[in-house]
Amino acid sequence: MLTKLKKTVESLLKAEAAAAHRAGLTPNMISGIGVVLGLASGIFYWQAGQFMENQERYLYYIVSAIVLLLASGYCDALDGTLARLYGKTTVAGGFIDSLLDRYVEAAVYCGLIIGGLCNVFWGLLALIGSLLTSYARARSEAANVPMETIGIVERAERLIIIILASILSVVRLEILQLAIVLLAIITNLTVAQRAYYFIRRVKS
């Protein structure tokens, strides 16, 4: 759904992209920074889970995880804007960017699961649903069937749900657990939606 706002976001990031270009940063460099921040976010989620009984330590680690995840998402948006603005988009770059996005998302889910911040079953189901949502789009577009905006949740929505639930978990930890259950359900529904959409398109 939020993919529809991509052009607006890109417009807002043009100044930052120009600054990054002047600094000599390339889209791949920014992608690399983003993935390091995302992996670090997963580690901080894991650490937050070790201090659920210590409000002060939990707050430190969960806020750090949120900030790192937001910074990773910012880099993910900025690298694409920079590539398009200066004609540096390549097939290899798009492939690597998409691949790194999956690593970041997996790291966050693994941090939540290993840290005990969510039920293992629901966490794994949410992870599987998230990865298959992206795979369904990639496989569909490889068959020349556009899949952007199809389905309940895409990557941006998934990350926003995790971030908002993480913030609210400071008040009530169960909110984060419930958010993962919600993601487990709606990500797999999105996979089903995309599969149905693809089958209808290729049969029509």
MODELLER restraints for C-alpha pairs under 7 A, 6 or more apart:
rsr = mdl.restraints
at = mdl.atoms
rsr.add(forms.Gaussian(group=physical.xy_distance, feature=features.Distance(at['CA:1:A'], at['CA:149:A']), mean=5.49, stdev=0.5))
rsr.add(forms.Gaussian(group=physical.xy_distance, feature=features.Distance(at['CA:1:A'], at['CA:153:A']), mean=6.63, stdev=0.5))
rsr.add(forms.Gaussian(group=physical.xy_distance, feature=features.Distance(at['CA:1:A'], at['CA:154:A']), mean=6.94, stdev=0.5))
rsr.add(forms.Gaussian(group=physical.xy_distance, feature=features.Distance(at['CA:2:A'], at['CA:156:A']), mean=6.58, stdev=0.5))
rsr.add(forms.Gaussian(group=physical.xy_distance, feature=features.Distance(at['CA:2:A'], at['CA:157:A']), mean=6.75, stdev=0.5))
rsr.add(forms.Gaussian(group=physical.xy_distance, feature=features.Distance(at['CA:3:A'], at['CA:149:A']), mean=6.15, stdev=0.5))
rsr.add(forms.Gaussian(group=physical.xy_distance, feature=features.Distance(at['CA:10:A'], at['CA:81:A']), mean=5.64, stdev=0.5))
rsr.add(forms.Gaussian(group=physical.xy_distance, feature=features.Distance(at['CA:13:A'], at['CA:78:A']), mean=6.56, stdev=0.5))
rsr.add(forms.Gaussian(group=physical.xy_distance, feature=features.Distance(at['CA:13:A'], at['CA:81:A']), mean=6.90, stdev=0.5))
rsr.add(forms.Gaussian(group=physical.xy_distance, feature=features.Distance(at['CA:14:A'], at['CA:81:A']), mean=6.89, stdev=0.5))
rsr.add(forms.Gaussian(group=physical.xy_distance, feature=features.Distance(at['CA:17:A'], at['CA:78:A']), mean=6.31, stdev=0.5))
rsr.add(forms.Gaussian(group=physical.xy_distance, feature=features.Distance(at['CA:17:A'], at['CA:81:A']), mean=6.52, stdev=0.5))
rsr.add(forms.Gaussian(group=physical.xy_distance, feature=features.Distance(at['CA:17:A'], at['CA:82:A']), mean=4.98, stdev=0.5))
rsr.add(forms.Gaussian(group=physical.xy_distance, feature=features.Distance(at['CA:27:A'], at['CA:79:A']), mean=4.44, stdev=0.5))
rsr.add(forms.Gaussian(group=physical.xy_distance, feature=features.Distance(at['CA:27:A'], at['CA:80:A']), mean=6.85, stdev=0.5))
rsr.add(forms.Gaussian(group=physical.xy_distance, feature=features.Distance(at['CA:27:A'], at['CA:82:A']), mean=6.15, stdev=0.5))
rsr.add(forms.Gaussian(group=physical.xy_distance, feature=features.Distance(at['CA:27:A'], at['CA:83:A']), mean=5.77, stdev=0.5))
rsr.add(forms.Gaussian(group=physical.xy_distance, feature=features.Distance(at['CA:30:A'], at['CA:75:A']), mean=5.89, stdev=0.5))
rsr.add(forms.Gaussian(group=physical.xy_distance, feature=features.Distance(at['CA:30:A'], at['CA:79:A']), mean=5.65, stdev=0.5))
rsr.add(forms.Gaussian(group=physical.xy_distance, feature=features.Distance(at['CA:31:A'], at['CA:75:A']), mean=6.38, stdev=0.5))
rsr.add(forms.Gaussian(group=physical.xy_distance, feature=features.Distance(at['CA:31:A'], at['CA:76:A']), mean=6.20, stdev=0.5))
rsr.add(forms.Gaussian(group=physical.xy_distance, feature=features.Distance(at['CA:31:A'], at['CA:79:A']), mean=6.11, stdev=0.5))
rsr.add(forms.Gaussian(group=physical.xy_distance, feature=features.Distance(at['CA:31:A'], at['CA:97:A']), mean=6.52, stdev=0.5))
rsr.add(forms.Gaussian(group=physical.xy_distance, feature=features.Distance(at['CA:34:A'], at['CA:72:A']), mean=4.25, stdev=0.5))
rsr.add(forms.Gaussian(group=physical.xy_distance, feature=features.Distance(at['CA:34:A'], at['CA:75:A']), mean=5.05, stdev=0.5))
rsr.add(forms.Gaussian(group=physical.xy_distance, feature=features.Distance(at['CA:34:A'], at['CA:76:A']), mean=6.21, stdev=0.5))
rsr.add(forms.Gaussian(group=physical.xy_distance, feature=features.Distance(at['CA:35:A'], at['CA:72:A']), mean=6.51, stdev=0.5))
rsr.add(forms.Gaussian(group=physical.xy_distance, feature=features.Distance(at['CA:35:A'], at['CA:100:A']), mean=6.23, stdev=0.5))
rsr.add(forms.Gaussian(group=physical.xy_distance, feature=features.Distance(at['CA:35:A'], at['CA:104:A']), mean=5.88, stdev=0.5))
rsr.add(forms.Gaussian(group=physical.xy_distance, feature=features.Distance(at['CA:37:A'], at['CA:68:A']), mean=5.45, stdev=0.5))
rsr.add(forms.Gaussian(group=physical.xy_distance, feature=features.Distance(at['CA:37:A'], at['CA:69:A']), mean=6.73, stdev=0.5))
rsr.add(forms.Gaussian(group=physical.xy_distance, feature=features.Distance(at['CA:37:A'], at['CA:71:A']), mean=6.87, stdev=0.5))
rsr.add(forms.Gaussian(group=physical.xy_distance, feature=features.Distance(at['CA:37:A'], at['CA:72:A']), mean=5.30, stdev=0.5))
rsr.add(forms.Gaussian(group=physical.xy_distance, feature=features.Distance(at['CA:38:A'], at['CA:68:A']), mean=6.36, stdev=0.5))
rsr.add(forms.Gaussian(group=physical.xy_distance, feature=features.Distance(at['CA:38:A'], at['CA:69:A']), mean=5.48, stdev=0.5))
rsr.add(forms.Gaussian(group=physical.xy_distance, feature=features.Distance(at['CA:38:A'], at['CA:72:A']), mean=5.30, stdev=0.5))
rsr.add(forms.Gaussian(group=physical.xy_distance, feature=features.Distance(at['CA:38:A'], at['CA:104:A']), mean=4.92, stdev=0.5))
rsr.add(forms.Gaussian(group=physical.xy_distance, feature=features.Distance(at['CA:39:A'], at['CA:104:A']), mean=5.71, stdev=0.5))
rsr.add(forms.Gaussian(group=physical.xy_distance, feature=features.Distance(at['CA:39:A'], at['CA:107:A']), mean=5.54, stdev=0.5))
rsr.add(forms.Gaussian(group=physical.xy_distance, feature=features.Distance(at['CA:40:A'], at['CA:68:A']), mean=6.93, stdev=0.5))
rsr.add(forms.Gaussian(group=physical.xy_distance, feature=features.Distance(at['CA:41:A'], at['CA:65:A']), mean=4.37, stdev=0.5))
rsr.add(forms.Gaussian(group=physical.xy_distance, feature=features.Distance(at['CA:41:A'], at['CA:68:A']), mean=5.21, stdev=0.5))
rsr.add(forms.Gaussian(group=physical.xy_distance, feature=features.Distance(at['CA:41:A'], at['CA:69:A']), mean=5.58, stdev=0.5))
rsr.add(forms.Gaussian(group=physical.xy_distance, feature=features.Distance(at['CA:41:A'], at['CA:108:A']), mean=6.45, stdev=0.5))
rsr.add(forms.Gaussian(group=physical.xy_distance, feature=features.Distance(at['CA:42:A'], at['CA:65:A']), mean=6.93, stdev=0.5))
rsr.add(forms.Gaussian(group=physical.xy_distance, feature=features.Distance(at['CA:42:A'], at['CA:107:A']), mean=4.88, stdev=0.5))
rsr.add(forms.Gaussian(group=physical.xy_distance, feature=features.Distance(at['CA:42:A'], at['CA:108:A']), mean=4.10, stdev=0.5))
rsr.add(forms.Gaussian(group=physical.xy_distance, feature=features.Distance(at['CA:42:A'], at['CA:110:A']), mean=6.78, stdev=0.5))
rsr.add(forms.Gaussian(group=physical.xy_distance, feature=features.Distance(at['CA:42:A'], at['CA:111:A']), mean=4.50, stdev=0.5))
rsr.add(forms.Gaussian(group=physical.xy_distance, feature=features.Distance(at['CA:43:A'], at['CA:111:A']), mean=5.77, stdev=0.5))
rsr.add(forms.Gaussian(group=physical.xy_distance, feature=features.Distance(at['CA:44:A'], at['CA:61:A']), mean=5.54, stdev=0.5))
rsr.add(forms.Gaussian(group=physical.xy_distance, feature=features.Distance(at['CA:44:A'], at['CA:62:A']), mean=6.78, stdev=0.5))
rsr.add(forms.Gaussian(group=physical.xy_distance, feature=features.Distance(at['CA:44:A'], at['CA:64:A']), mean=6.67, stdev=0.5))
rsr.add(forms.Gaussian(group=physical.xy_distance, feature=features.Distance(at['CA:44:A'], at['CA:65:A']), mean=5.06, stdev=0.5))
rsr.add(forms.Gaussian(group=physical.xy_distance, feature=features.Distance(at['CA:45:A'], at['CA:61:A']), mean=6.79, stdev=0.5))
rsr.add(forms.Gaussian(group=physical.xy_distance, feature=features.Distance(at['CA:45:A'], at['CA:62:A']), mean=6.16, stdev=0.5))
rsr.add(forms.Gaussian(group=physical.xy_distance, feature=features.Distance(at['CA:45:A'], at['CA:65:A']), mean=5.69, stdev=0.5))
rsr.add(forms.Gaussian(group=physical.xy_distance, feature=features.Distance(at['CA:45:A'], at['CA:111:A']), mean=5.00, stdev=0.5))
rsr.add(forms.Gaussian(group=physical.xy_distance, feature=features.Distance(at['CA:45:A'], at['CA:112:A']), mean=5.64, stdev=0.5))
rsr.add(forms.Gaussian(group=physical.xy_distance, feature=features.Distance(at['CA:45:A'], at['CA:115:A']), mean=6.63, stdev=0.5))
rsr.add(forms.Gaussian(group=physical.xy_distance, feature=features.Distance(at['CA:46:A'], at['CA:111:A']), mean=4.25, stdev=0.5))
rsr.add(forms.Gaussian(group=physical.xy_distance, feature=features.Distance(at['CA:46:A'], at['CA:112:A']), mean=5.85, stdev=0.5))
rsr.add(forms.Gaussian(group=physical.xy_distance, feature=features.Distance(at['CA:46:A'], at['CA:114:A']), mean=6.03, stdev=0.5))
rsr.add(forms.Gaussian(group=physical.xy_distance, feature=features.Distance(at['CA:46:A'], at['CA:115:A']), mean=4.03, stdev=0.5))
rsr.add(forms.Gaussian(group=physical.xy_distance, feature=features.Distance(at['CA:47:A'], at['CA:61:A']), mean=6.47, stdev=0.5))
rsr.add(forms.Gaussian(group=physical.xy_distance, feature=features.Distance(at['CA:47:A'], at['CA:115:A']), mean=6.42, stdev=0.5))
rsr.add(forms.Gaussian(group=physical.xy_distance, feature=features.Distance(at['CA:48:A'], at['CA:58:A']), mean=5.04, stdev=0.5))
rsr.add(forms.Gaussian(group=physical.xy_distance, feature=features.Distance(at['CA:48:A'], at['CA:61:A']), mean=4.89, stdev=0.5))
rsr.add(forms.Gaussian(group=physical.xy_distance, feature=features.Distance(at['CA:48:A'], at['CA:62:A']), mean=5.57, stdev=0.5))
rsr.add(forms.Gaussian(group=physical.xy_distance, feature=features.Distance(at['CA:48:A'], at['CA:115:A']), mean=6.88, stdev=0.5))
rsr.add(forms.Gaussian(group=physical.xy_distance, feature=features.Distance(at['CA:49:A'], at['CA:115:A']), mean=4.17, stdev=0.5))
rsr.add(forms.Gaussian(group=physical.xy_distance, feature=features.Distance(at['CA:49:A'], at['CA:116:A']), mean=5.56, stdev=0.5))
rsr.add(forms.Gaussian(group=physical.xy_distance, feature=features.Distance(at['CA:49:A'], at['CA:117:A']), mean=5.56, stdev=0.5))
rsr.add(forms.Gaussian(group=physical.xy_distance, feature=features.Distance(at['CA:50:A'], at['CA:115:A']), mean=6.22, stdev=0.5))
rsr.add(forms.Gaussian(group=physical.xy_distance, feature=features.Distance(at['CA:51:A'], at['CA:57:A']), mean=6.03, stdev=0.5))
rsr.add(forms.Gaussian(group=physical.xy_distance, feature=features.Distance(at['CA:51:A'], at['CA:58:A']), mean=5.15, stdev=0.5))
rsr.add(forms.Gaussian(group=physical.xy_distance, feature=features.Distance(at['CA:52:A'], at['CA:58:A']), mean=5.70, stdev=0.5))
rsr.add(forms.Gaussian(group=physical.xy_distance, feature=features.Distance(at['CA:59:A'], at['CA:170:A']), mean=6.57, stdev=0.5))
rsr.add(forms.Gaussian(group=physical.xy_distance, feature=features.Distance(at['CA:62:A'], at['CA:166:A']), mean=6.88, stdev=0.5))
rsr.add(forms.Gaussian(group=physical.xy_distance, feature=features.Distance(at['CA:66:A'], at['CA:163:A']), mean=6.03, stdev=0.5))
rsr.add(forms.Gaussian(group=physical.xy_distance, feature=features.Distance(at['CA:83:A'], at['CA:89:A']), mean=5.00, stdev=0.5))
rsr.add(forms.Gaussian(group=physical.xy_distance, feature=features.Distance(at['CA:102:A'], at['CA:131:A']), mean=6.79, stdev=0.5))
rsr.add(forms.Gaussian(group=physical.xy_distance, feature=features.Distance(at['CA:106:A'], at['CA:127:A']), mean=6.60, stdev=0.5))
rsr.add(forms.Gaussian(group=physical.xy_distance, feature=features.Distance(at['CA:109:A'], at['CA:123:A']), mean=6.64, stdev=0.5))
rsr.add(forms.Gaussian(group=physical.xy_distance, feature=features.Distance(at['CA:109:A'], at['CA:127:A']), mean=6.22, stdev=0.5))
rsr.add(forms.Gaussian(group=physical.xy_distance, feature=features.Distance(at['CA:112:A'], at['CA:118:A']), mean=6.10, stdev=0.5))
rsr.add(forms.Gaussian(group=physical.xy_distance, feature=features.Distance(at['CA:113:A'], at['CA:119:A']), mean=6.82, stdev=0.5))
rsr.add(forms.Gaussian(group=physical.xy_distance, feature=features.Distance(at['CA:113:A'], at['CA:120:A']), mean=5.65, stdev=0.5))
rsr.add(forms.Gaussian(group=physical.xy_distance, feature=features.Distance(at['CA:113:A'], at['CA:123:A']), mean=5.91, stdev=0.5))
rsr.add(forms.Gaussian(group=physical.xy_distance, feature=features.Distance(at['CA:117:A'], at['CA:177:A']), mean=6.51, stdev=0.5))
rsr.add(forms.Gaussian(group=physical.xy_distance, feature=features.Distance(at['CA:118:A'], at['CA:177:A']), mean=4.71, stdev=0.5))
rsr.add(forms.Gaussian(group=physical.xy_distance, feature=features.Distance(at['CA:118:A'], at['CA:180:A']), mean=6.79, stdev=0.5))
rsr.add(forms.Gaussian(group=physical.xy_distance, feature=features.Distance(at['CA:119:A'], at['CA:177:A']), mean=6.93, stdev=0.5))
rsr.add(forms.Gaussian(group=physical.xy_distance, feature=features.Distance(at['CA:122:A'], at['CA:180:A']), mean=6.50, stdev=0.5))
rsr.add(forms.Gaussian(group=physical.xy_distance, feature=features.Distance(at['CA:122:A'], at['CA:181:A']), mean=5.51, stdev=0.5))
rsr.add(forms.Gaussian(group=physical.xy_distance, feature=features.Distance(at['CA:122:A'], at['CA:184:A']), mean=5.96, stdev=0.5))
rsr.add(forms.Gaussian(group=physical.xy_distance, feature=features.Distance(at['CA:123:A'], at['CA:180:A']), mean=6.15, stdev=0.5))
rsr.add(forms.Gaussian(group=physical.xy_distance, feature=features.Distance(at['CA:125:A'], at['CA:184:A']), mean=5.18, stdev=0.5))
rsr.add(forms.Gaussian(group=physical.xy_distance, feature=features.Distance(at['CA:126:A'], at['CA:180:A']), mean=6.51, stdev=0.5))
rsr.add(forms.Gaussian(group=physical.xy_distance, feature=features.Distance(at['CA:126:A'], at['CA:183:A']), mean=5.46, stdev=0.5))
rsr.add(forms.Gaussian(group=physical.xy_distance, feature=features.Distance(at['CA:126:A'], at['CA:184:A']), mean=3.64, stdev=0.5))
rsr.add(forms.Gaussian(group=physical.xy_distance, feature=features.Distance(at['CA:126:A'], at['CA:187:A']), mean=6.59, stdev=0.5))
rsr.add(forms.Gaussian(group=physical.xy_distance, feature=features.Distance(at['CA:129:A'], at['CA:184:A']), mean=6.39, stdev=0.5))
rsr.add(forms.Gaussian(group=physical.xy_distance, feature=features.Distance(at['CA:129:A'], at['CA:187:A']), mean=4.75, stdev=0.5))
rsr.add(forms.Gaussian(group=physical.xy_distance, feature=features.Distance(at['CA:129:A'], at['CA:188:A']), mean=4.63, stdev=0.5))
rsr.add(forms.Gaussian(group=physical.xy_distance, feature=features.Distance(at['CA:129:A'], at['CA:191:A']), mean=6.86, stdev=0.5))
rsr.add(forms.Gaussian(group=physical.xy_distance, feature=features.Distance(at['CA:130:A'], at['CA:187:A']), mean=5.61, stdev=0.5))
rsr.add(forms.Gaussian(group=physical.xy_distance, feature=features.Distance(at['CA:132:A'], at['CA:191:A']), mean=6.43, stdev=0.5))
rsr.add(forms.Gaussian(group=physical.xy_distance, feature=features.Distance(at['CA:133:A'], at['CA:187:A']), mean=6.67, stdev=0.5))
rsr.add(forms.Gaussian(group=physical.xy_distance, feature=features.Distance(at['CA:133:A'], at['CA:190:A']), mean=6.46, stdev=0.5))
rsr.add(forms.Gaussian(group=physical.xy_distance, feature=features.Distance(at['CA:133:A'], at['CA:191:A']), mean=5.04, stdev=0.5))
rsr.add(forms.Gaussian(group=physical.xy_distance, feature=features.Distance(at['CA:136:A'], at['CA:191:A']), mean=6.73, stdev=0.5))
rsr.add(forms.Gaussian(group=physical.xy_distance, feature=features.Distance(at['CA:136:A'], at['CA:194:A']), mean=6.64, stdev=0.5))
rsr.add(forms.Gaussian(group=physical.xy_distance, feature=features.Distance(at['CA:137:A'], at['CA:147:A']), mean=5.35, stdev=0.5))
rsr.add(forms.Gaussian(group=physical.xy_distance, feature=features.Distance(at['CA:140:A'], at['CA:146:A']), mean=6.76, stdev=0.5))
rsr.add(forms.Gaussian(group=physical.xy_distance, feature=features.Distance(at['CA:140:A'], at['CA:147:A']), mean=6.62, stdev=0.5))
rsr.add(forms.Gaussian(group=physical.xy_distance, feature=features.Distance(at['CA:140:A'], at['CA:198:A']), mean=6.69, stdev=0.5))
rsr.add(forms.Gaussian(group=physical.xy_distance, feature=features.Distance(at['CA:141:A'], at['CA:147:A']), mean=6.51, stdev=0.5))
rsr.add(forms.Gaussian(group=physical.xy_distance, feature=features.Distance(at['CA:150:A'], at['CA:194:A']), mean=6.39, stdev=0.5))
rsr.add(forms.Gaussian(group=physical.xy_distance, feature=features.Distance(at['CA:151:A'], at['CA:190:A']), mean=4.69, stdev=0.5))
rsr.add(forms.Gaussian(group=physical.xy_distance, feature=features.Distance(at['CA:151:A'], at['CA:193:A']), mean=5.69, stdev=0.5))
rsr.add(forms.Gaussian(group=physical.xy_distance, feature=features.Distance(at['CA:151:A'], at['CA:194:A']), mean=6.24, stdev=0.5))
rsr.add(forms.Gaussian(group=physical.xy_distance, feature=features.Distance(at['CA:152:A'], at['CA:186:A']), mean=6.79, stdev=0.5))
rsr.add(forms.Gaussian(group=physical.xy_distance, feature=features.Distance(at['CA:152:A'], at['CA:190:A']), mean=5.46, stdev=0.5))
rsr.add(forms.Gaussian(group=physical.xy_distance, feature=features.Distance(at['CA:153:A'], at['CA:187:A']), mean=6.48, stdev=0.5))
rsr.add(forms.Gaussian(group=physical.xy_distance, feature=features.Distance(at['CA:153:A'], at['CA:190:A']), mean=6.46, stdev=0.5))
rsr.add(forms.Gaussian(group=physical.xy_distance, feature=features.Distance(at['CA:161:A'], at['CA:179:A']), mean=6.92, stdev=0.5))
rsr.add(forms.Gaussian(group=physical.xy_distance, feature=features.Distance(at['CA:162:A'], at['CA:179:A']), mean=6.89, stdev=0.5))
rsr.add(forms.Gaussian(group=physical.xy_distance, feature=features.Distance(at['CA:165:A'], at['CA:175:A']), mean=5.92, stdev=0.5))
rsr.add(forms.Gaussian(group=physical.xy_distance, feature=features.Distance(at['CA:165:A'], at['CA:176:A']), mean=4.85, stdev=0.5))
rsr.add(forms.Gaussian(group=physical.xy_distance, feature=features.Distance(at['CA:165:A'], at['CA:179:A']), mean=6.22, stdev=0.5))
rsr.add(forms.Gaussian(group=physical.xy_distance, feature=features.Distance(at['CA:166:A'], at['CA:176:A']), mean=5.80, stdev=0.5))
rsr.add(forms.Gaussian(group=physical.xy_distance, feature=features.Distance(at['CA:168:A'], at['CA:175:A']), mean=6.56, stdev=0.5))
rsr.add(forms.Gaussian(group=physical.xy_distance, feature=features.Distance(at['CA:169:A'], at['CA:175:A']), mean=5.56, stdev=0.5))
rsr.add(forms.Gaussian(group=physical.xy_distance, feature=features.Distance(at['CA:169:A'], at['CA:176:A']), mean=5.57, stdev=0.5))
